[in-house]
Amino acid sequence: MDSAEVEFLAEKETVTIIPNFSQGKIYLIGGEVGPFTGSLPLEVPLWLAVNLKQRQKCRITPTDWMNVDKLEEIKRGEIESKYFTEMPSKHYMEMAQILLNCAANDIPNADQVRTLIKDIWDLRLAKLRSSIDIFIGSDGTHAMVG
């Protein structure tokens, strides 16, 4: 799967928006969304949130894991564990990239959030490289999940 396909899958994840307009339900192939009521939070797919944000029709509320405290906790857990820790979303990297690119002004401490997500990614990549090196050095024919 290439990066465009993974990003496409990530755009189906839901996020909360605060619309600045009112409208009834929108009927989409993947289901219905709405009704939209100005200033009332609403869950929508990420792709729709980005579209509305680009047209200045909403504010995007960052997901609960997209704050400095939660990301520092995840980073600490990743450092302390020799195994991969569970991420808040299977598409956390793609979601963060999309949201930070189009709605950075809606995310408190966006630069710090961006840095922490990159740090977590780098830690996970280092673990992966280390485990591959160990596997190759062991002359094994198959990997073991510990």
C-alpha positions in Angstrom: 0.0 0.0 0.0 1.5 3.4 -0.9 1.2 6.6 1.1 -1.7 8.0 -0.9 -3.8 4.9 -0.1 -2.9 5.0 3.6 -3.8 8.7 3.7 -7.1 7.9 1.9 -7.9 5.4 4.7 -7.0 7.9 7.4 -9.3 10.4 5.9 -12.2 8.1 6.8 -11.4 8.6 10.6 -13.8 10.9 12.3 -12.9 14.2 14.0 -15.0 16.8 15.8 -15.7 20.1 14.1 -17.5 23.2 15.2 -19.4 24.5 12.1 -20.1 28.2 11.6 -23.2 27.5 9.5 -26.4 25.6 9.8 -27.6 22.9 7.3 -29.6 19.7 7.4 -28.1 16.2 7.0 -25.8 15.5 4.1 -26.3 12.0 2.6 -23.0 10.4 1.5 -22.1 7.0 0.2 -20.5 6.2 3.5 -23.5 7.3 5.5 -25.2 10.5 6.6 -23.5 13.4 8.3 -25.3 16.2 10.2 -27.4 18.1 10.8 -25.0 21.0 11.0 -25.9 23.6 13.6 -23.7 26.7 14.0 -21.4 26.5 17.1 -22.5 22.9 18.1 -19.8 20.2 17.9 -20.3 17.5 15.3 -18.4 14.3 14.3 -17.5 14.1 10.6 -15.0 12.2 8.5 -11.5 13.9 8.4 -11.8 14.5 4.6 -15.0 16.5 5.2 -13.5 18.4 8.1 -10.5 19.4 5.9 -12.8 20.5 3.1 -15.0 22.6 5.4 -11.9 24.1 7.0 -10.4 25.1 3.7 -13.7 26.9 2.8 -13.6 28.6 6.3 -16.9 26.9 7.3 -15.7 25.3 10.6 -13.0 25.0 13.3 -11.5 21.5 13.8 -11.3 20.3 17.4 -8.1 18.4 17.8 -8.5 14.7 18.8 -8.1 13.9 22.5 -4.6 12.4 21.9 -3.4 15.5 20.0 -2.2 17.5 23.0 1.2 17.9 24.5 0.5 16.0 27.8 -0.9 12.9 26.1 1.8 12.8 23.5 4.6 13.2 26.1 2.9 10.3 28.0 2.9 8.2 24.8 6.6 9.1 24.1 7.6 8.1 27.7 5.8 4.8 27.3 7.6 4.2 24.0 11.0 5.0 25.6 10.3 2.7 28.6 9.0 -0.3 26.7 11.3 -2.5 24.6 8.2 -3.4 22.5 5.9 -1.2 20.4 3.3 0.5 22.5 -0.3 1.0 21.3 -0.9 4.2 19.5 -4.0 6.3 20.0 -5.1 5.7 16.4 -3.9 3.3 13.7 -3.6 6.3 11.4 -2.1 8.7 14.0 0.7 9.8 11.8 -1.4 10.6 8.7 -4.1 12.3 10.8 -1.6 14.4 12.5 0.0 15.4 9.2 -3.3 16.3 7.6 -4.5 18.3 10.6 -1.2 20.1 11.2 -1.1 21.1 7.6 -4.6 22.4 7.2 -5.7 23.3 10.7 -2.5 24.2 12.7 -4.3 27.3 14.1 -6.9 25.1 15.7 -4.4 22.9 17.5 -2.9 24.4 20.7 0.9 24.2 20.7 0.9 22.9 17.2 4.7 23.1 16.8 5.3 21.1 20.0 2.6 18.6 18.9 4.4 18.2 15.6 7.8 17.7 17.3 6.4 15.1 19.7 4.7 13.1 17.0 8.0 13.1 15.0 9.9 12.0 18.2 7.5 9.1 18.7 7.8 8.1 15.0 11.6 8.2 15.3 11.6 6.1 18.5 9.4 3.5 16.8 11.6 3.5 13.7 14.7 3.0 15.8 13.0 0.0 17.6 12.2 -1.5 14.2 15.8 -1.1 12.9 17.2 -2.6 16.1 14.9 -5.6 15.9 15.8 -6.2 12.3 19.5 -5.9 13.1 19.1 -8.5 15.9 17.1 -10.8 13.6 19.7 -10.6 10.8 22.6 -11.1 13.3 20.9 -14.2 14.7 21.0 -16.1 11.4 17.4 -17.0 12.1 15.0 -18.2 9.5 11.9 -16.7 11.0 11.1 -13.9 13.5 9.5 -14.5 16.9 6.9 -12.2 18.3 7.7 -11.6 21.9 
